[in-house]
Amino acid sequence: MNTKLEGGVNNKEKGVVVNLGTAKGTESMEADVVLLSIGRRPYTAGLDLEKAGLSANKFGKIDINNHWQTAKSNIYAIGDVVAGPMLAHKAEEEGIAAVENILGEGGHVNYEAIPGVIYSYPEVANVGKSEEELKE
């Protein structure tokens, strides 16, 4: 935590050297590869949330209840603008479940069955509980 990249990543013949700024000062670390993750943010600009009587939370997301309803019970939100991973297949499942709730059919989403992926080489993916969660 609270570590930042300082001075870039220096390629070597085999691997890389990364210079990191930490609370203790600058440290160098050798690695085979580097995965750079810049994160993503919800894009709610242009949705006129205020006109609808809504607002984004401190993370830029719209708060919802367990039925995907916002603070305005007739307005629902799904996908990238609500809590959880920003994945198209998550949004699709939430959309179906929200409509099922609107129709009184009690829709739900099994978030543990939605795979997550990091589009890297090689790709990294996960689904279900982590080893730590299962041990707990």
C-alpha positions, 0 to 999 in steps of 0.5 A, a space after each residue: 500500500 502507498 507505493 508508487 512507481 518512481 523512475 519507470 521500469 528498466 528492462 534487462 536481458 531477462 526480466 525487469 527492475 522496478 524502482 518503487 517509492 515507499 514510506 521508507 524511501 526508494 527501493 528497487 525490485 527485480 521481477 520477471 514481468 510487470 503487470 500495470 493496473 491503472 484501474 477503472 472508474 464509473 462514467 456517470 457524466 451526462 446521465 443528469 443524475 441530479 435531474 433525476 434526484 440521484 447522486 453518485 457516492 464517493 467512488 462515483 457509483 450509484 448506490 442501489 438496494 438488493 433489487 437494483 433500485 436507486 434512492 428513487 424506487 422507480 429508477 434502477 441501476 446496473 453494471 459499471 455504475 454500481 458496486 462490483 466488477 466492471 464486467 459486461 457479463 455482470 451487467 447483463 445478469 444484473 439487467 435481467 434480474 432487475 427486470 425480473 424484480 420489476 415484474 415481481 418474479 424475484 430475480 437474483 444474480 449469483 455473483 460467485 458464478 461470474 468469472 473475472 479476468 485480467 486481459 494480460 499475457 498470459 491471461 489471468 482469470 478467477 471464479 468463485 471463492 478464493 483459497 482464503 475464503 474457503 479456509 475461513 
